[in-house]
Amino acid sequence: MAGISIISTTTVVPASQNESTQRIELTPWELQLLLLSSIQQGLLFLKPSTPPQENSSIIDHLKTSLSRTLDSFYPLAGRLGATVNDDNTTSFFINCNGAGAQFVHAAAHDVTVADVLEPAYVPRIVLSFFPLHGVRNSAGVSEPLLAVQVTELVDGIFIGCTVNHMVADGTSFWHFFNSWSEASRSSNSISLPPIFKPWFVDDTHYSIQIPQSALVSAIPTTPPLQEKVFHFTKDKIATLKARANAEMGTDQISSSQALLAHLWRSVIRNRGLAEDQETRYNFPIGIRPRLRPPLPQQYFGVAVQPGTVTMKAGELLELGLGHAAWQVNKTVAAYTEEGATKFLESWVKNPKLLGGGTTMINDSLYMSNSPQFHVYGADFGWGKPVAVRSGGGNKLDGKTTFFPGSEEGSIDIQVCLSPETLEAMMEDAEFMEAVTI
């Protein structure tokens, strides 16, 4: 496959074009992501036979609907603000200045939908379907907080979004994406507008000071990696869930927890780690429902705390699926409002940024996204998407991105690993028994 060609790059501003100087302070949940890359996720559609609106091209229509969407999601049209303090620290915030989002129109004239979906591994060209590749969140002081790329294929369209991770987590990302699709297919106002008031421990807004020394880090290096999407049907997931719960004599292990444990055990088994080597799985724990009162689902920002389960490789493999899934369950269940409050208070006193130039070592995996997000509801007016893919943001050996599958109750996991580990997993009978090709 040849590469893509960029047809145009423009700036899309909110439709109202009301000049705003609103400042939104950032919480520790957001500031800890300064050194990481943006969220990159996108949807693949079959090409519509007719434009979504008469006398309007698809590109013009998407720009117009994006502009209307930015009226409600106005922080995405802003930039990060940074204030250097006298004590050699920096305070970051969202400057809602209406500078606009980047909109890229591209074409891949010899690439079909089948070229994206049918290969055993995710084609490298998918990475080029996303704008601002490799841009860190901290660069949001000059780079757009939202960049969209619409790539026209032979028989399809890929809409890829890059969103600064300090502005949005996965819940907020898909809230925006679905709201944009709603604005695209209807002239009515967005049915679920976002709420931007940031949540602090004492419910007051203040600037958190980051030492300058914490902002200096090397660019992570990675070995050659490949990506593959593993598909799990509703029935296969139910079997894993039932097995995990039966092994532990409980009914509390969820489908996602059982599936995460199944994937974790296969990766470690096929990495060939020593039995006494510790292995860890890092996964996001949503904070919105854990606070009292709970944050509304349309709370826009980052409300996620990293959770980690650590086990020795031998124990992970010998003690079974249920034991691994139960450790994940206990970690999630133990995280309460008190834990969130302690984290925020501690972080303000001693800011620690994630990333920092280190690579994800051979014993670790990291989960992003969630199979609970309403991904396939993003209908822009010409039908639902046929697939979802993530871009190259924060892709290290061990990155696992969970998506809902296109069929109800199914789950897709886009796995980024060394070619040797992925190849071994495809020969792993215990793992592949749950996978539907």
N, C-alpha and C positions, 0 to 999 in steps of 0.2 A: 504494500500500500504506500502511496505517496503521502506527503505531508498535507497540511491544510494551508489555505491562503487567507490572509486577513483582508477583508473587503473594506471595512471602515471601523474606526474607533471614535465614539462620541461620548459626550457627557449628558446624562439624564438628571434633571433636577426635579424637585417636587412640583406638582402642577400648580399649586397656589402661588409659588415663588415668593412667599412671604419671608422677608429677611428675619432671621432669628438669631439671637445671641444666647439662647438657653444653654446652660452648662449642666451636664449630668455627671455626677461623681461616680467613680468606679469602686467596687467592693473588692476585698481580697480574693474572692472567687474569680474575678476578672483579671485583677492585676497579676496574679500568679502565672498568667498565660502570656506575659509580655514577650518572652523569648521564643515562643512556639509559632508555628505557621497558622495561617487562616484555615477555616473550614472550607473544604472543596467537595461539593456534592452536586450531582446533576441527573437529569432525567432524559431518557431516550424516547422519542415519539415517532410513530409513522407519519410521513409527510401528508398534510391535509390535501384533499383534492381541490378545495376551494379556499380562498382567504377567509379568515374568521369574520370579517366584516366587508361589506361591499365597498369597492373603491379604496381599499386599504391593503397594502402588502403585509405579510406576516411580520416582517421586521418593524415596519412603522407601527403596526398595531401593538406589538410587544413593548415598544418604547413608550407609547402613549399610556398603556395600562400600567407600566412600571412607574411612570411619572405620577399617576394617580395614587398608586400604592405607597409611594414615598411620602405622600401627604400625611399618611397615618404612621408610617415607619420612618419618620424624619431623621432619627439619629443615623440611619444608614446612609443618608446623604451628607453627613458631616465628616469631620476628621477628628483624630485624637488631638487634644491639647496637652502641652507639656510646660510646666512651670519649674524652672530651676531655682531652688531655694538657697538661702545663704549658708546652710549647713552642709552643702555638697550633696543634697538629695534632690530628687525630681518628683513632682506630683503630676499624675496623668488624669485626664478627664475626657469626656466626649464633648466636643465643641459642635453644637448643632447649627452650623453656619450655612447649610444649604449648598455647599460646594458641589454636590452632585455625585452620582454613581457612574462608574465606567460601563459602557455598553459596547461590546465588540461583536461585529457581524463577520462571520467566517464561513468558509466553504471547504468541504472535502469532497471534491467532485467525483472521485473514483472509489469512495467508501460507501458501502451499503450497511443497512441494519444488521444483516447476517454477518458481515465482516466484524462487527462489534460483538455479537452475541455467540457465534458458533465456535470460535477457537477455544482450545482447551484452557488457555491462559488469557487474562485480560490484555488485549493488544496495547502496545505502547502508545499508539496514536490517541488513546483515550485521555492520556495526560495532557495532550495539546488541546483538548476540548474545554480547558479551564484557563481563565486569565489570571494574571498576577501570580504565576507559579513561583514558589520559593520565597515569597515575600513574608517577612515576619510580622507579627501583630504590632510590634513597636514601631514599624514603619508607617503606621496609620497616621502619624503626624503630617505626612506629605502624600501618602498613597490613599486612594479611595478605600472606604470601609466596606463598600460593596462593589463588586465587579461582576458583570454578567457577560457570558459569551454564548451566542446563538450560532451554532454550526450547522449549516445545511449539508446533509448527506444526499446520496443519489435518491434514496427513497425514505428519508427520515430527517428528523431534526433533533439535535441534542442541545438542551438548555443547561449550561453549567454555571453555577454560582460560586463565587469566592467571597466569603464573609469574614471580616476580622473577628477572631475568636474572643477578643476582649469585649465585643459588643453583643455577641449572641452565643448561646450554647445550642445543642441539637434541637431542643424543644422550640426555641425562638427561631432558629434557622427555618424549620419546616412550617412554623406559623407564618413567617414571611412568605415562603415559597407558595404555600397554599392560598394565602391572601392575594398574592399577585395573580395566581391562576384564576381566582374568583373575580378579580377586577378585569381580567382579560375576557372572560366569558359573559360578563354582566356589567351594565352601566350603573348598577346600584352601588351604594357605599359598602365597604367591607363589613361583614357581619360580626366579626370578632376583633375589634380594634385592640392594639397592644396597650399595655400599662407599663410605664417607664420608671416609676418611682423606685429607686434602688433600696434594697433592704439592708439596713445596718443594725447592729446589736441594740443600740439605744434609740433607733429610729430617727437619728439626726444625720445630716449630710456633712461630711468633712473630707478633706483631702488627705490621703495617705502618702507618706513620704517614703520614696524608694532610694536607698543609697546608690550613688553612682557606680560603685564597685560591683553591684549586683547586676548592672545592665551590660557588662562586658562579658562576652562569651564567644567561643569559637563556633563556626558553622559545623553542624554535625556531619560526619562522614558515614557512608553506608556501603556495605559490600553489594555485589550484584544481587538484585532481588527480582522475584516474579510475583504476580498476583493471580489468584484464581477465585471464582465465585462458586461456593458450594451451596447447593439447594436442598433444603430439608422440608418435606411435606408435612402437613398437619398430622397425619397418621404416624409418620416416623417420629415426630417430636413427641407425640403422646406416648409412644412406646418407651422412649428414653425417659420421659417424666415419670411414668409408672414404675419403671425399673429402678430409678434413683430413689423414689419414695419408698418402694418395697424394701430396698436394701437397708434403709434407715428406719423403717417402721414409722413413717410419718406421712402426712399429706400436704406438708408445707412447702416443699420444693417446687418452684415454678418451672414452666417450660423453658424459659430463657436460662435459668440457672442450670438445669440439666444439660441443655445444649452447650452452654459455655464449658461445663466440666468435661463433656464428651470431646469437644475440640481441644481443650487444654491437654488432656491425657494423650491424645493422638500426636500433638505437636511435640510434647516432651518425649514420648516413646520413640518418635522418629528423629529426634535430635540426638538420641543416644547419650543422654547425660548419665553421669555416675549416680549411683543410688543415693549417696549422701549429699549430693549437691542440691542446694535449695533452689526452688523455682517459684515464681510468683506470677499471678494474674492481676493486672490492674484494671479496674472497671469503674465507670461513672455511677455515682449514687445521686439520684435526683433529690433536691432539697425542697422543692415546692410543696409537696404534701406533708413534709415532716415538721414544718414550723407550725406554731400555734399563735394566731390562726394561720391556716395554710396560705401560702402565696397563691394567687389566682393562676390558672393554667396559662393565661395570656400575659403573665408577667414577662416582660421582654428584657433579656440580659443573660447573665450566666448565673445559674443556681444549681451547680453541680459540684460535688465533692468527690475526689478520687478515693476509691476503696481498694484495698489490696488483700489478697489471700496468699499466704506463703506456705509451702509444703516441700518436704524433701522429695526428690524425683522418685525414689523407691516407694515411699508411702503413697504418693499420688497414683502410681500404677498398681500397687499391690492391694490397697484398701478399697479400690473400686470406684465406680461412677458415683454412687450415692454419697460416699464419704466426701468426695471432692465437691459435689453440688451442695452438700450440707454446710461445708465451710463457707461457701459463697453466701448461702442463705443466712447464716448466722452473722456474717459481716454486715450484710445489708440491714438485717433486722435490728442490729445493735446501734445503728446510726440514728440518733434522735436529735431533737432541737437543741438539747444540751451539748451534744457533740459538735453541732454546727456553730453554736455560740462560742464554745471553747476554741475552735479552730480560728474563727474570725478574730477573737481577742488576742490570741497568741500570735497570729500572723502580723497584725498591726505592729506589735512590739518587735518582731523579728521576721521581716519579709523574706520569703524564700521563693524564688522563681523556678518554675518547672522548666526542664530542658537544660539550659546552661551549656550546650555544646557537647553533651555526652551522648553516646549512642546507646540504644537499647541492647543490653548484652544477651548472650545466648540462653539465659535461664528465664527470660521474661516475655510476657505477652501483655498487650494492652487492647482493651475493648473500647470502641467509640460507637456513637449513634445508638439507636434502640429499635427493636422490631415493633415497638408500640407506636412509632410515629406514623402519621397519616400520609405516607409517601404517594401511594397510588390514587389519592384523591385530587392530585394536582392536575386538573383538566383545564387547559387553557382555551377550550372552545372547539377543539377538533378531536377529542377523545382522550382516554386515559393513557398514561405512559406504558411502554412495553418493558422497560427495565430502568434500574437505578444503578449508578456507579459513583464511586468516590474518586477524587483527583489525587494529586501527589502530595498534598499537605500533610506534614508530620508522618510520612511513610518511612518506617524503620522495620527491621526484621522482627516480626512479632505483632504487627498492627493488624487487628481484626475488626472489621466494620460490619455491624449487624444492621440489616434492613428487613422490613416485612417483605415477604414474597408476593408475587402477583396474584397467587391464589390465596383465598381466605385461610388464615391460620398457618401458612407456610412462612419460612424464614430463609433469607439468603445471607451468607456471610462472605464478604470479600476479604480474603486472607492474603497478607503480604509477608512472604517468607523467603528464605534462600531456595534456589531451584532444587537443591538436593533434598531439603525437607519436604517441599511440596510434592516432589516426585515419589518420595517414600510414602507419604500420606495417601497418595492415590493407589498405592499397592497395599495399604493397611486394611485388611478385610474387616476388622472390628469397627473401624471408623467408617469405611465406605458402605457398610451395611445400612447405615442411617441416611446416606446421601442418595438423592435422586439425580441422575445425570440428565 
